[in-house]
Amino acid sequence: MKVLFLTKMIDYFLQRIEDLKKEFPNDFFIVPKDREEAHKHIEDADVIVSGSLTKEQVTNAKNLKFVLVPWAGVNGLPIDLLDERNIIVANNHGNGKIVAERALGLALALLGRVVEFHNDLAKGIWHGYEAGAKPEDFWYSLQGKRVTILGLGTIGKHLAKLLSGFECEIMGFKKNIEPVEGVNYVTNNLEEAIKFGKVIFVALPLTKETHHLINKEIISQMQGKFLVNVGRGQIIEEEALYYALKNGILAGAAIDTWYLYPDSDHAVQLPSRYPIHTFKNVVISPHVGGFTIEGQVGRIDETIENLRRILSGGMPSNIVDLKSEY
């Protein structure tokens, strides 16, 4: 089999590929130096490791049988074409617990007004007791709060475990209602889920069904609530998010996943078309939920294990239902 890696490499990933080469000496492992070399090998690749492929690439990959996404989101793939060709796609949850930790950290920073108070104190502006103990200087505790988690996959489940230490009452939102450890209630009714929580975490995959799931109508129901997004930016309608912040509907928002990203033409790039970053009750983060050593090791190890399964004649774990897109 020929395995083609079309994803960013770090030293640990390359080391694990060397392990595979020793274990499977009759198979081929290609880490291309540039696009030209990648194009040369894509036609006869049996397995491609990538989270981002074009329709043209998939069409040119005549021998393609498997696509392994080295993270959770599969929204960078031409899902319909892969489904049409019966190509097996498997994703990866090896950094899910790390993303859950980031979600909790963002929530604590948001409710604790950590960034706002830091920025003010850096200018010599004080809050709290030293500024006259004004009621408007209170920050908010997470302890004992009602919390809603939209999405009860790996991230959502680990987030529920972390929140248990704060004695939060948790409602989870998912398509299929079933008990989930650490979650008090599970619903498939979005409005019920939104109504329940003072803090709303978004940990859903981006699919046709979840695209703009939180629109202006839904976000208008979040009066006085805190919103934390570690799923995908497009789950929350961009203009609706700005509207809710500008008009004081949301108590605040902490966002790790965005609408605009740097590219070859824009090395410096604000993350939204709207000035979301200018609100004092917003915490922004550059899509680094899983960007730790532990997170990288987790997702790479899971990818390598899936390759080992395939090269041994088996099937990978975490096979994506292409109809559902997760």
N, C-alpha and C positions, 0 to 999 in steps of 0.2 A: 504493500500500500504506500501511496505517497501522501504525506501530511504537509500542508502548506500553512505557514504561520503569517497571517496578515494582521498583526496586532503589535502594539508597542511592546518592546522587550526590555526587561531589566536583567541584571546579571543572574538573579535567582532563577528566572524562567529559562535562561540559556543553560544553566547548570542542570536543571531538571530534564531538559531536552537531551543533554548529553547522557543522562542516566537511561533515557528511553532508547537511545541509539545502541547502547551496550546490551540492553535487554532484548531489543528487536533488531538484530543486525541485518536482516533481510528487507527491512522497510526503509523508506526514504523520508527524511525530515528536512524541509526546506525553509530557511529563514532568509528571505530575499534582502539584498542590500538596497534595492531601489524598486520603483514601479515597473521599470522595464524588465527586471528579472522576475518580479512577481507575475507579470503578464505572460512571460514565457512558460511558467510552470502551472498556471491556473487551469489550462485546458485538460491536463491529465491528472489533476489532484483528486484523490479519493476523499480526503478530509481537509476541510479548511477551518482553521482556528481564527475566528474574527467575530466582532460584534457589529461590523459595518460592511455591507456588501451592496453593490449596485445590481440592477437587473442585468446589465450587460455582463458583469463578472459572472453571475450565476449562469447566464445563457452560455457563456464561453467555457464554463467548467463542465465539459461533456461527461466526465467520469464521476462527478460529485455524488457522494452518498451520504455524507455527514457534514454538518456545520456545528462546531462547538463554539459557543459564545463564552468568553472567559469572564463574564459577569452576569448579572441577572436580566437586564433589559434586552429585549430582542427587537425593539422598535427601529433599529438601524438596518434591518434586513428586509428584502422584498418577500414578505411572508406569503403572499398569494402565489408567486412563482415557485417558491420552494415547496409549497403544498401541492401545486399542480404536478411537480416532478417527483413527488413522494420522497423528497430528501428529508432525512431525519435531522432535526435541530435539537440540541441539548444546551441548556443554559447552566448557570453557576450561582450558587448561593454561599460560596466560601467566605465572603466578607460581610454577610448579612448581620452578624452580631456586632461588627464594628460600625456599620451604618446605624444600627439601633442606638449604639452609644453616642454617636454624633447627634442623632435626633434628640436624645435626652439632654445632651450638652447645649444644643441650640435652644431648647425649651427653657432650661435653667437660666441661660444668658438673657433670653427674652423676658421672662417673667421677673427675673432679678434686676432688670434694667442695667445689666453689667456694662454693655457697650456705651449706652447713653451716659451713665455716671462716670465711666472712664474718660470719655471725650470731654465732659464738662470739667472734671477735676484737673485734666491736663491743661485747662485754661484758667485754673484757679477758682472755678465755680463749684461750690459745695452744695450737697443735698443732705437731708436728714437732720439729726440732732444739732450738728454744727451750723446749720442754716436756719435755725428757728423751729425745727420739728414741724414743718408744714405738712398737712395731710396729703397734698399733691405729690409729696416726695416718697410716699410709701412704694415699696416694691412688693411683688406678689409671690407667695410661697406656693410650691407645687404640692405640698403635703396635703393629703386628704381631698384633693380636687377630683371632680368627675372628668374623665378623659375619654376621648373617642379616638380609636385607631382605625383609619380607613385602609384596609388591606391587612390580612392576617397571614401573610407568607412568612418567610424566615425573619425578615426585619421586624414585622409586626409582632410576631411571637416573642422574639428576644426583647423587644421594647416593653412588652407587657411584663416580662420577668423583671426588668430593671425598675419599672414603675411600682412594682409590688413593694419595694423598699420605702416608697413614699406613701404607702397605704391609700393609693388612688383607687377609685371605683371606675372600672374600665368597661366600655362598650366597644366591641369590634364590629366592623362592617365587612362582609364578604358575600359573594354570590350564593354559596351553599351554606346554609345554617347548620353548624355542628359545634359541639363543645370544644373550646380551646383552653388549654391550661393557663391559668392566671388571668383569664378574661371573664368578667362577671356576666356579661350579656353579649350575645351575638345576634346581629340583625342583617337583613339584606335590604332594608328600607333606608335610603340615604337621608331623608328628612328626619327620621327618627334618630339616626346616628348623629346628625348635626345638632339637633335639639338637645341631646343628652350632655355632651361634653363642654366644659369650660375651655379645655385645651383640645384642639383637633390636630391630630397627626395624619399626614398623608404619606402612606407607604405602599401605594398601589403601582402596578406596572402600567405603562402607557399602551393602551389598545384602542381599537375603534370605539369600544364601549366607554372607556374612561377618559377619552380625549374631551377636554372641556367639561368634565363631569361636574366640576365646581364652577358654575357660571354666575352671572349677575344675580339671577333669581335665588340660587342656593346661598351665595355669599351674603346676600341681603338678610338672610336668616341667622347670621353669625354675630349679631349685635353683642359687643362686650366680650367676645371670645378671642382666644389666641390661636393662630394657625401656624403649623410647622410643616414644611414640605421637604421630604427627603425621597420622594417618589420620582416624578418627572415634571418638568415645568408645565408642559402642555395639559396636564390634568386640571390645572387651575387656569381659567381663562385670564389672559394677561391684563386686559383692560378692566375686567371685573375685580382683580386683585387691587389694581391702582384705585379704582372707584371706591372700594371698601376702606382702603387706608385714608384716602383723601377726605372722605365724608365721615370718618370717625366710627364706622360700623365695627371694624375689627379693633380689639384692644391692642393688637400688635401681630406681627408676622416674622417668622424666621425661615429663611429660604436657602436651600442648598442646591436646588435644581432649577434651571433657568430657561430663558427664551432666546437669548443671543449668546454666542460663544466665540472665542477668538478663532481666527482662521488665517490662511496664508496672506490675506489682504488686510486683516485687522488684528494685529498682535495685541493692541490695547483696545478693549471692548467693554463697555458697560453691559450689564446682563439683561437689561430690559429696555424697551422702547419708551417706557414711562419712567419718571424720576422716583422710582420706588425706594432707591437707596437714600433719598434725602429725608425720609421720615425718621424722627427720633425713636419711634417705637418699632423699628425694623432692624433685624439682625441679618446680614447677608454673608453668605459663605460660597466659595467658588467651586461647587460640585466636588467636594473632597470627602464625602461621607465615608468612603472605604479606603481613603488614601493614607494608610498607615502601613508599616512593615508587616504587622499581623494580618491586615486586610489583604495585602498583596500576596503574602504567602498562602493564605487561605484559598483565594480564588485560583492561584496558579496550581496548588496541590490538587484541587478538585478537577481542574482542567487536565492535568497529567493523568490522574486516575481514570478519567473518562477515556482518554486516548489509550491507556493500557487495556481497558475493557474492550474497546473496538479492535485493537490490534491483536487481541487474544481470541477474536471471533465472537465476542459478545456485544451487548448493547450498552450505550452510556446511561448513566443515571440522569434524572431531571430532564427527561424528554419533554419538549414543549408541545402542547396541543396547539397546532397551527391555526385551528379554527378559532380558538379562544385567545391566541397570541400570548400565552404564558404557560 
